[in-house]
């Protein structure tokens, strides 16, 4: 019986560079040859392991502007097609772009202000989200009062919200403890921004490493619409891993930047958009980081999402084979005995 293997659906634009295009073609050929073996070697799912943990994390989430308009018109959750997936996970996270509150509170800024309705927190909670990162260039759109109001709105909805000031946040999932540190390298409207390397980020990671089995870094960085990580991102990723990060989840470019294994740790340079209203076709693609703990190791894959033109609501397509191939050998040992 023949085994059919789906060719990766994601396409990366290399500006017509024939060498890079040839390399990708060769990688796809090797993925077709080796993927059946990788499937056979895939570890049991979280449900099959007593201490199994599955972590999902999406890219940028917008719940204002045209997204708000469409949701009011359809009167349904944009995550209807994700219910089975989200319910299979131990926790689901994502990067929330904006601040909860009225547009009249927007600070003056050259960037658009993402003032988000009060219903946003409850909508995310009902969809199955457990945690949201609220450290990005739009988190301060309504000022410091807006940051506080956003945190309270998520807390009342039963969601953890992680910014830099309250990092690390800890989650206990059975036997496994997870620490999340949220960072933005893109200045917010209220001026808040972090630097890498820096003593303050290092201290957050040190505390997280002491108390958790896994340290997750959610980071807003890079250049918008750039489909490959910059030299700065690569250096910053290496520094974060060296300081204790086990998993890096990047966002801000609004397009996918292929994940890589950095010193044995999975780095998603950019997960792209998850729920957004940008019209550029490249911004209609997204990844969901799909990570599992198996036999005291962290292993990540990725799920590809696509948003059709004319809508802001994403659809789940399935595994991104090219991204999975890049992370196939990336098995990170977790911290077995945190203090």
C-alpha positions as YAML, in Angstrom:
chain: A
units: angstrom
residues:
- id: 1
  name: UNK
  ca: [0.00, 0.00, 0.00]
- id: 2
  name: UNK
  ca: [1.37, 3.42, -0.92]
- id: 3
  name: UNK
  ca: [1.83, 6.04, 1.77]
- id: 4
  name: UNK
  ca: [0.72, 9.51, 0.73]
- id: 5
  name: UNK
  ca: [2.63, 12.36, 2.34]
- id: 6
  name: UNK
  ca: [1.34, 15.87, 1.99]
- id: 7
  name: UNK
  ca: [3.80, 18.37, 0.55]
- id: 8
  name: UNK
  ca: [4.12, 21.45, 2.80]
- id: 9
  name: UNK
  ca: [1.60, 24.14, 1.96]
- id: 10
  name: UNK
  ca: [3.55, 27.12, 3.30]
- id: 11
  name: UNK
  ca: [5.50, 29.09, 0.73]
- id: 12
  name: UNK
  ca: [8.39, 31.36, 1.67]
- id: 13
  name: UNK
  ca: [9.39, 34.28, -0.55]
- id: 14
  name: UNK
  ca: [13.17, 34.47, -1.01]
- id: 15
  name: UNK
  ca: [13.11, 37.46, -3.31]
- id: 16
  name: UNK
  ca: [13.87, 35.29, -6.32]
- id: 17
  name: UNK
  ca: [17.20, 34.09, -4.95]
- id: 18
  name: UNK
  ca: [17.78, 30.83, -6.87]
- id: 19
  name: UNK
  ca: [20.18, 29.36, -4.31]
- id: 20
  name: UNK
  ca: [17.75, 29.74, -1.40]
- id: 21
  name: UNK
  ca: [14.91, 28.40, -3.55]
- id: 22
  name: UNK
  ca: [16.98, 25.35, -4.48]
- id: 23
  name: UNK
  ca: [17.84, 24.71, -0.83]
- id: 24
  name: UNK
  ca: [14.16, 24.78, 0.10]
- id: 25
  name: UNK
  ca: [13.30, 22.39, -2.74]
- id: 26
  name: UNK
  ca: [15.96, 19.94, -1.50]
- id: 27
  name: UNK
  ca: [14.63, 20.23, 2.06]
- id: 28
  name: UNK
  ca: [11.15, 19.41, 0.86]
- id: 29
  name: UNK
  ca: [12.45, 16.33, -0.97]
- id: 30
  name: UNK
  ca: [14.24, 15.11, 2.17]
- id: 31
  name: UNK
  ca: [11.10, 15.83, 4.20]
- id: 32
  name: UNK
  ca: [9.13, 13.55, 1.90]
- id: 33
  name: UNK
  ca: [11.75, 10.82, 2.27]
- id: 34
  name: UNK
  ca: [12.24, 11.07, 6.02]
- id: 35
  name: UNK
  ca: [8.81, 12.16, 7.24]
- id: 36
  name: UNK
  ca: [7.27, 8.64, 7.34]
- id: 37
  name: UNK
  ca: [10.10, 7.56, 9.66]
- id: 38
  name: UNK
  ca: [9.54, 10.62, 11.84]
- id: 39
  name: UNK
  ca: [5.85, 9.80, 12.06]
- id: 40
  name: UNK
  ca: [6.62, 6.26, 13.21]
- id: 41
  name: UNK
  ca: [9.01, 7.66, 15.82]
- id: 42
  name: UNK
  ca: [6.54, 10.25, 17.12]
- id: 43
  name: UNK
  ca: [6.08, 9.86, 20.87]
- id: 44
  name: UNK
  ca: [2.72, 9.07, 22.47]
- id: 45
  name: UNK
  ca: [0.29, 11.92, 22.85]
- id: 46
  name: UNK
  ca: [-0.32, 13.66, 26.14]
- id: 47
  name: UNK
  ca: [-3.34, 11.47, 26.76]
- id: 48
  name: UNK
  ca: [-1.14, 8.35, 26.46]
- id: 49
  name: UNK
  ca: [1.49, 9.54, 28.95]
- id: 50
  name: UNK
  ca: [0.57, 9.93, 32.62]
- id: 51
  name: UNK
  ca: [2.74, 13.03, 32.90]
- id: 52
  name: UNK
  ca: [2.19, 14.22, 29.32]
- id: 53
  name: UNK
  ca: [1.73, 17.95, 28.78]
- id: 54
  name: UNK
  ca: [0.72, 19.65, 25.54]
- id: 55
  name: UNK
  ca: [1.29, 23.38, 25.09]
- id: 56
  name: UNK
  ca: [-0.16, 25.43, 22.22]
- id: 57
  name: UNK
  ca: [0.71, 29.04, 21.45]
- id: 58
  name: UNK
  ca: [-0.65, 31.19, 18.61]
- id: 59
  name: UNK
  ca: [0.64, 34.29, 16.90]
- id: 60
  name: UNK
  ca: [-0.85, 37.79, 16.96]
- id: 61
  name: UNK
  ca: [-4.48, 38.18, 18.02]
- id: 62
  name: UNK
  ca: [-6.46, 41.35, 17.27]
- id: 63
  name: UNK
  ca: [-10.02, 41.82, 18.54]
- id: 64
  name: UNK
  ca: [-10.76, 45.34, 17.33]
- id: 65
  name: UNK
  ca: [-11.01, 47.17, 13.96]
- id: 66
  name: UNK
  ca: [-12.28, 44.91, 11.15]
- id: 67
  name: UNK
  ca: [-12.08, 41.80, 13.34]
- id: 68
  name: UNK
  ca: [-14.59, 43.36, 15.74]
- id: 69
  name: UNK
  ca: [-16.83, 44.37, 12.83]
- id: 70
  name: UNK
  ca: [-16.83, 40.85, 11.38]
- id: 71
  name: UNK
  ca: [-17.45, 39.19, 14.73]
- id: 72
  name: UNK
  ca: [-20.44, 41.44, 15.37]
- id: 73
  name: UNK
  ca: [-21.79, 40.53, 11.94]
- id: 74
  name: UNK
  ca: [-21.34, 36.77, 12.25]
- id: 75
  name: UNK
  ca: [-22.22, 36.51, 15.97]
- id: 76
  name: UNK
  ca: [-19.95, 33.51, 16.44]
- id: 77
  name: UNK
  ca: [-16.57, 32.69, 17.88]
- id: 78
  name: UNK
  ca: [-13.65, 32.85, 15.45]
- id: 79
  name: UNK
  ca: [-12.30, 29.70, 17.12]
- id: 80
  name: UNK
  ca: [-15.20, 27.36, 16.33]
- id: 81
  name: UNK
  ca: [-12.90, 25.28, 14.11]
- id: 82
  name: UNK
  ca: [-10.24, 25.06, 16.83]
- id: 83
  name: UNK
  ca: [-12.35, 23.63, 19.67]
- id: 84
  name: UNK
  ca: [-11.14, 20.04, 19.39]
- id: 85
  name: UNK
  ca: [-7.50, 21.12, 19.14]
- id: 86
  name: UNK
  ca: [-7.66, 23.55, 22.06]
- id: 87
  name: UNK
  ca: [-9.47, 21.05, 24.29]
- id: 88
  name: UNK
  ca: [-6.70, 18.50, 23.64]
- id: 89
  name: UNK
  ca: [-4.06, 20.81, 25.14]
- id: 90
  name: UNK
  ca: [-2.96, 21.32, 28.73]
- id: 91
  name: UNK
  ca: [-2.93, 25.06, 28.11]
- id: 92
  name: UNK
  ca: [-3.35, 27.41, 25.17]
- id: 93
  name: UNK
  ca: [-1.63, 30.77, 24.87]
- id: 94
  name: UNK
  ca: [-1.37, 33.58, 22.37]
- id: 95
  name: UNK
  ca: [-0.12, 37.13, 21.87]
- id: 96
  name: UNK
  ca: [-2.89, 39.66, 22.50]
- id: 97
  name: UNK
  ca: [-2.37, 42.89, 20.54]
- id: 98
  name: UNK
  ca: [-4.01, 45.89, 22.18]
- id: 99
  name: UNK
  ca: [-5.50, 47.02, 25.47]
- id: 100
  name: UNK
  ca: [-9.02, 46.65, 26.84]
- id: 101
  name: UNK
  ca: [-10.84, 49.96, 27.13]
- id: 102
  name: UNK
  ca: [-12.45, 52.82, 25.15]
- id: 103
  name: UNK
  ca: [-10.79, 54.48, 22.17]
- id: 104
  name: UNK
  ca: [-11.16, 57.84, 23.92]
- id: 105
  name: UNK
  ca: [-8.28, 56.76, 26.20]
- id: 106
  name: UNK
  ca: [-5.82, 56.21, 23.34]
- id: 107
  name: UNK
  ca: [-2.44, 57.86, 23.75]
- id: 108
  name: UNK
  ca: [-1.05, 59.99, 20.95]
- id: 109
  name: UNK
  ca: [1.11, 57.78, 18.75]
- id: 110
  name: UNK
  ca: [2.16, 57.32, 15.15]
- id: 111
  name: UNK
  ca: [0.98, 53.70, 15.33]
- id: 112
  name: UNK
  ca: [-2.71, 52.73, 15.26]
- id: 113
  name: UNK
  ca: [-4.37, 52.39, 18.64]
- id: 114
  name: UNK
  ca: [-5.87, 48.97, 19.35]
- id: 115
  name: UNK
  ca: [-8.51, 49.90, 21.93]
- id: 116
  name: UNK
  ca: [-10.35, 46.61, 22.42]
- id: 117
  name: UNK
  ca: [-13.91, 46.01, 23.69]
- id: 118
  name: UNK
  ca: [-14.56, 44.60, 27.16]
- id: 119
  name: UNK
  ca: [-15.93, 41.38, 25.66]
- id: 120
  name: UNK
  ca: [-12.48, 40.35, 24.39]
- id: 121
  name: UNK
  ca: [-11.31, 38.62, 27.57]
- id: 122
  name: UNK
  ca: [-14.46, 36.53, 27.90]
- id: 123
  name: UNK
  ca: [-14.32, 35.61, 24.20]
- id: 124
  name: UNK
  ca: [-10.76, 34.31, 24.55]
- id: 125
  name: UNK
  ca: [-11.63, 32.38, 27.72]
- id: 126
  name: UNK
  ca: [-14.64, 30.71, 26.11]
- id: 127
  name: UNK
  ca: [-12.49, 29.73, 23.11]
- id: 128
  name: UNK
  ca: [-10.17, 27.75, 25.41]
- id: 129
  name: UNK
  ca: [-7.25, 30.13, 25.92]
- id: 130
  name: UNK
  ca: [-5.53, 29.79, 29.30]
- id: 131
  name: UNK
  ca: [-2.92, 32.53, 29.02]
- id: 132
  name: UNK
  ca: [-2.18, 35.59, 26.91]
- id: 133
  name: UNK
  ca: [0.99, 37.60, 26.48]
- id: 134
  name: UNK
  ca: [0.27, 41.31, 26.90]
- id: 135
  name: UNK
  ca: [3.77, 42.64, 26.31]
- id: 136
  name: UNK
  ca: [4.03, 44.15, 22.84]
- id: 137
  name: UNK
  ca: [4.05, 47.51, 21.08]
- id: 138
  name: UNK
  ca: [0.26, 47.88, 21.49]
- id: 139
  name: UNK
  ca: [-0.02, 46.84, 25.14]
- id: 140
  name: UNK
  ca: [0.44, 50.48, 26.21]
- id: 141
  name: UNK
  ca: [-1.98, 52.03, 23.72]
- id: 142
  name: UNK
  ca: [-4.25, 53.15, 26.59]
- id: 143
  name: UNK
  ca: [-1.42, 54.04, 28.95]
- id: 144
  name: UNK
  ca: [-0.56, 52.52, 32.32]
- id: 145
  name: UNK
  ca: [-4.19, 52.65, 33.44]
- id: 146
  name: UNK
  ca: [-5.11, 50.70, 30.33]
- id: 147
  name: UNK
  ca: [-2.52, 48.05, 31.16]
- id: 148
  name: UNK
  ca: [-4.01, 47.64, 34.64]
- id: 149
  name: UNK
  ca: [-7.56, 47.52, 33.31]
- id: 150
  name: UNK
  ca: [-6.59, 44.90, 30.72]
- id: 151
  name: UNK
  ca: [-4.99, 42.70, 33.39]
- id: 152
  name: UNK
  ca: [-8.12, 42.94, 35.56]
- id: 153
  name: UNK
  ca: [-10.39, 42.11, 32.62]
- id: 154
  name: UNK
  ca: [-8.43, 38.94, 31.87]
- id: 155
  name: UNK
  ca: [-8.28, 37.98, 35.54]
- id: 156
  name: UNK
  ca: [-12.06, 38.31, 35.87]
- id: 157
  name: UNK
  ca: [-12.46, 36.07, 32.81]
- id: 158
  name: UNK
  ca: [-10.22, 33.42, 34.38]
- id: 159
  name: UNK
  ca: [-7.25, 34.05, 32.09]
- id: 160
  name: UNK
  ca: [-3.63, 34.64, 33.02]
- id: 161
  name: UNK
  ca: [-2.10, 37.68, 31.36]
- id: 162
  name: UNK
  ca: [1.68, 37.97, 31.29]
- id: 163
  name: UNK
  ca: [3.55, 41.22, 30.88]
- id: 164
  name: UNK
  ca: [7.17, 41.93, 31.66]
- id: 165
  name: UNK
  ca: [6.47, 43.52, 35.04]
- id: 166
  name: UNK
  ca: [4.60, 40.48, 36.40]
- id: 167
  name: UNK
  ca: [6.98, 37.95, 34.77]
- id: 168
  name: UNK
  ca: [7.63, 35.20, 35.38]
- id: 169
  name: UNK
  ca: [4.13, 33.75, 35.67]
- id: 170
  name: UNK
  ca: [3.95, 30.13, 36.80]
- id: 171
  name: UNK
  ca: [1.54, 27.41, 35.70]
- id: 172
  name: UNK
  ca: [1.32, 23.98, 37.31]
- id: 173
  name: UNK
  ca: [0.22, 21.27, 34.88]
- id: 174
  name: UNK
  ca: [0.15, 17.98, 36.76]
- id: 175
  name: UNK
  ca: [3.75, 17.20, 37.66]
- id: 176
  name: UNK
  ca: [5.10, 19.87, 35.35]
- id: 177
  name: UNK
  ca: [5.65, 23.51, 36.25]
- id: 178
  name: UNK
  ca: [5.92, 26.06, 33.45]
- id: 179
  name: UNK
  ca: [7.25, 29.60, 33.79]
- id: 180
  name: UNK
  ca: [6.36, 32.26, 31.22]
- id: 181
  name: UNK
  ca: [8.36, 35.46, 30.71]
- id: 182
  name: UNK
  ca: [6.94, 38.12, 28.35]
- id: 183
  name: UNK
  ca: [9.25, 40.60, 26.62]
- id: 184
  name: UNK
  ca: [8.90, 43.31, 23.99]
- id: 185
  name: UNK
  ca: [11.83, 44.76, 22.09]
- id: 186
  name: UNK
  ca: [9.42, 47.00, 20.12]
- id: 187
  name: UNK
  ca: [8.55, 50.15, 22.14]
- id: 188
  name: UNK
  ca: [4.93, 50.52, 23.20]
- id: 189
  name: UNK
  ca: [2.97, 53.78, 22.99]
- id: 190
  name: UNK
  ca: [3.57, 54.39, 26.70]
- id: 191
  name: UNK
  ca: [7.32, 53.95, 26.20]
- id: 192
  name: UNK
  ca: [7.68, 50.55, 27.84]
- id: 193
  name: UNK
  ca: [10.33, 48.34, 26.21]
- id: 194
  name: UNK
  ca: [13.02, 45.87, 27.25]
- id: 195
  name: UNK
  ca: [16.57, 45.27, 26.06]
- id: 196
  name: UNK
  ca: [18.55, 42.12, 25.30]
- id: 197
  name: UNK
  ca: [21.02, 41.52, 26.75]
- id: 198
  name: UNK
  ca: [20.11, 43.16, 30.06]
- id: 199
  name: UNK
  ca: [20.38, 42.43, 33.77]
- id: 200
  name: UNK
  ca: [16.62, 42.80, 34.29]
- id: 201
  name: UNK
  ca: [15.74, 40.16, 31.69]
- id: 202
  name: UNK
  ca: [18.49, 37.88, 32.98]
- id: 203
  name: UNK
  ca: [17.07, 38.13, 36.51]
- id: 204
  name: UNK
  ca: [13.57, 37.18, 35.30]
- id: 205
  name: UNK
  ca: [14.96, 34.11, 33.54]
- id: 206
  name: UNK
  ca: [17.08, 33.11, 36.53]
- id: 207
  name: UNK
  ca: [14.04, 33.17, 38.83]
- id: 208
  name: UNK
  ca: [11.98, 31.24, 36.27]
- id: 209
  name: UNK
  ca: [14.68, 28.57, 35.89]
- id: 210
  name: UNK
  ca: [14.93, 28.09, 39.64]
- id: 211
  name: UNK
  ca: [11.23, 27.40, 40.11]
- id: 212
  name: UNK
  ca: [10.01, 25.71, 36.92]
- id: 213
  name: UNK
  ca: [10.64, 22.63, 34.80]
- id: 214
  name: UNK
  ca: [10.25, 24.64, 31.59]
- id: 215
  name: UNK
  ca: [10.95, 28.30, 30.88]
- id: 216
  name: UNK
  ca: [8.91, 29.80, 28.03]
- id: 217
  name: UNK
  ca: [9.73, 33.23, 26.60]
- id: 218
  name: UNK
  ca: [7.09, 35.13, 24.65]
- id: 219
  name: UNK
  ca: [8.90, 37.88, 22.76]
- id: 220
  name: UNK
  ca: [7.79, 40.72, 20.49]
- id: 221
  name: UNK
  ca: [10.69, 41.47, 18.13]
- id: 222
  name: UNK
  ca: [11.92, 41.56, 14.56]
- id: 223
  name: UNK
  ca: [10.82, 43.49, 11.48]
- id: 224
  name: UNK
  ca: [7.30, 43.63, 10.14]
- id: 225
  name: UNK
  ca: [6.64, 41.60, 6.97]
- id: 226
  name: UNK
  ca: [10.19, 40.18, 7.01]
- id: 227
  name: UNK
  ca: [10.03, 36.42, 6.30]
- id: 228
  name: UNK
  ca: [13.34, 35.51, 7.88]
- id: 229
  name: UNK
  ca: [14.86, 36.43, 11.26]
- id: 230
  name: UNK
  ca: [17.34, 39.27, 11.42]
- id: 231
  name: UNK
  ca: [20.88, 38.92, 12.73]
- id: 232
  name: UNK
  ca: [19.72, 40.70, 15.88]
- id: 233
  name: UNK
  ca: [16.96, 38.13, 16.48]
- id: 234
  name: UNK
  ca: [19.42, 35.28, 16.09]
- id: 235
  name: UNK
  ca: [21.85, 36.83, 18.58]
- id: 236
  name: UNK
  ca: [19.01, 37.60, 20.99]
- id: 237
  name: UNK
  ca: [17.67, 34.04, 20.72]
- id: 238
  name: UNK
  ca: [21.11, 32.60, 21.49]
- id: 239
  name: UNK
  ca: [21.42, 34.88, 24.51]
- id: 240
  name: UNK
  ca: [17.96, 33.94, 25.83]
- id: 241
  name: UNK
  ca: [18.73, 30.23, 25.52]
- id: 242
  name: UNK
  ca: [22.05, 30.78, 27.26]
- id: 243
  name: UNK
  ca: [20.21, 32.52, 30.11]
- id: 244
  name: UNK
  ca: [17.79, 29.61, 30.60]
- id: 245
  name: UNK
  ca: [14.99, 29.84, 28.01]
- id: 246
  name: UNK
  ca: [13.74, 26.38, 26.94]
- id: 247
  name: UNK
  ca: [11.20, 27.59, 24.37]
- id: 248
  name: UNK
  ca: [11.02, 30.93, 22.53]
- id: 249
  name: UNK
  ca: [7.74, 32.09, 20.98]
- id: 250
  name: UNK
  ca: [8.20, 35.13, 18.75]
- id: 251
  name: UNK
  ca: [5.73, 37.56, 17.21]
- id: 252
  name: UNK
  ca: [5.43, 41.03, 15.62]
- id: 253
  name: UNK
  ca: [6.54, 40.50, 11.99]
- id: 254
  name: UNK
  ca: [2.92, 39.43, 11.15]
- id: 255
  name: UNK
  ca: [4.32, 36.81, 8.76]
- id: 256
  name: UNK
  ca: [5.80, 33.39, 9.44]
- id: 257
  name: UNK
  ca: [9.52, 33.12, 10.10]
- id: 258
  name: UNK
  ca: [10.51, 29.47, 10.04]
- id: 259
  name: UNK
  ca: [11.43, 28.01, 13.46]
- id: 260
  name: UNK
  ca: [14.90, 26.70, 14.21]
- id: 261
  name: UNK
  ca: [16.70, 24.67, 16.84]
- id: 262
  name: UNK
  ca: [19.09, 26.95, 18.75]
- id: 263
  name: UNK
  ca: [21.52, 25.13, 21.07]
- id: 264
  name: UNK
  ca: [19.00, 22.33, 21.46]
- id: 265
  name: UNK
  ca: [16.02, 24.61, 22.15]
- id: 266
  name: UNK
  ca: [13.08, 25.31, 19.79]
- id: 267
  name: UNK
  ca: [12.84, 28.92, 18.66]
- id: 268
  name: UNK
  ca: [9.76, 30.14, 16.78]
- id: 269
  name: UNK
  ca: [11.11, 33.42, 15.41]
- id: 270
  name: UNK
  ca: [7.65, 34.52, 14.26]
- id: 271
  name: UNK
  ca: [4.34, 32.68, 14.46]
- id: 272
  name: UNK
  ca: [2.75, 35.19, 12.09]
- id: 273
  name: UNK
  ca: [-0.84, 36.33, 12.46]
- id: 274
  name: UNK
  ca: [-3.46, 34.17, 14.09]
- id: 275
  name: UNK
  ca: [-6.50, 36.47, 14.06]
- id: 276
  name: UNK
  ca: [-5.89, 39.80, 12.34]
- id: 277
  name: UNK
  ca: [-7.31, 42.11, 9.68]
- id: 278
  name: UNK
  ca: [-4.28, 42.81, 7.51]
- id: 279
  name: UNK
  ca: [-4.89, 42.36, 3.77]
- id: 280
  name: UNK
  ca: [-1.41, 41.37, 2.57]
- id: 281
  name: UNK
  ca: [-1.66, 37.67, 1.53]
- id: 282
  name: UNK
  ca: [1.53, 36.86, 3.46]
- id: 283
  name: UNK
  ca: [-0.14, 38.04, 6.68]
- id: 284
  name: UNK
  ca: [-2.92, 35.51, 6.15]
- id: 285
  name: UNK
  ca: [-0.64, 32.65, 7.22]
- id: 286
  name: UNK
  ca: [0.14, 31.65, 10.77]
- id: 287
  name: UNK
  ca: [1.67, 28.94, 12.89]
- id: 288
  name: UNK
  ca: [0.59, 27.47, 16.20]
- id: 289
  name: UNK
  ca: [3.52, 26.18, 18.23]
- id: 290
  name: UNK
  ca: [2.55, 22.63, 19.28]
- id: 291
  name: UNK
  ca: [4.84, 21.45, 22.05]
- id: 292
  name: UNK
  ca: [4.76, 18.31, 24.19]
- id: 293
  name: UNK
  ca: [6.68, 17.04, 27.16]
- id: 294
  name: UNK
  ca: [7.61, 13.40, 26.76]
- id: 295
  name: UNK
  ca: [9.99, 11.46, 28.97]
- id: 296
  name: UNK
  ca: [11.37, 14.65, 30.53]
- id: 297
  name: UNK
  ca: [12.05, 16.22, 27.16]
- id: 298
  name: UNK
  ca: [10.36, 19.06, 25.32]
- id: 299
  name: UNK
  ca: [9.54, 18.44, 21.69]
- id: 300
  name: UNK
  ca: [7.79, 20.95, 19.41]
- id: 301
  name: UNK
  ca: [6.04, 20.84, 16.09]
- id: 302
  name: UNK
  ca: [3.82, 23.39, 14.39]
- id: 303
  name: UNK
  ca: [0.33, 23.64, 12.97]
- id: 304
  name: UNK
  ca: [-0.38, 25.80, 9.95]
- id: 305
  name: UNK
  ca: [-3.36, 28.16, 9.85]
- id: 306
  name: UNK
  ca: [-4.70, 30.12, 6.91]
- id: 307
  name: UNK
  ca: [-7.13, 33.02, 6.62]
- id: 308
  name: UNK
  ca: [-8.96, 33.48, 3.33]
- id: 309
  name: UNK
  ca: [-9.06, 36.86, 1.64]
- id: 310
  name: UNK
  ca: [-12.19, 38.76, 2.61]
- id: 311
  name: UNK
  ca: [-12.30, 37.43, 6.17]
- id: 312
  name: UNK
  ca: [-10.33, 37.78, 9.38]
- id: 313
  name: UNK
  ca: [-11.25, 34.36, 10.78]
- id: 314
  name: UNK
  ca: [-8.50, 31.71, 10.49]
- id: 315
  name: UNK
  ca: [-8.87, 28.05, 9.59]
- id: 316
  name: UNK
  ca: [-6.76, 25.18, 10.88]
- id: 317
  name: UNK
  ca: [-4.99, 23.44, 8.00]
- id: 318
  name: UNK
  ca: [-2.70, 20.91, 9.71]
- id: 319
  name: UNK
  ca: [0.97, 20.25, 10.45]
- id: 320
  name: UNK
  ca: [3.53, 22.41, 8.69]
- id: 321
  name: UNK
  ca: [5.93, 19.70, 7.50]
- id: 322
  name: UNK
  ca: [8.75, 22.07, 6.61]
- id: 323
  name: UNK
  ca: [8.70, 23.64, 10.08]
- id: 324
  name: UNK
  ca: [8.39, 20.23, 11.74]
- id: 325
  name: UNK
  ca: [11.39, 18.98, 9.79]
- id: 326
  name: UNK
  ca: [13.45, 21.93, 11.05]
- id: 327
  name: UNK
  ca: [12.60, 20.99, 14.67]
- id: 328
  name: UNK
  ca: [12.64, 17.18, 14.33]
- id: 329
  name: UNK
  ca: [15.96, 16.73, 16.13]
- id: 330
  name: UNK
  ca: [15.31, 19.46, 18.73]
- id: 331
  name: UNK
  ca: [14.67, 17.55, 21.96]
- id: 332
  name: UNK
  ca: [15.25, 19.82, 24.93]
- id: 333
  name: UNK
  ca: [15.82, 18.28, 28.34]
- id: 334
  name: UNK
  ca: [13.61, 19.87, 30.95]
- id: 335
  name: UNK
  ca: [14.71, 20.97, 34.41]
- id: 336
  name: UNK
  ca: [13.89, 17.82, 36.46]
- id: 337
  name: UNK
  ca: [14.03, 19.30, 39.96]
- id: 338
  name: UNK
  ca: [13.27, 23.02, 40.23]
- id: 339
  name: UNK
  ca: [13.79, 24.58, 43.66]
...
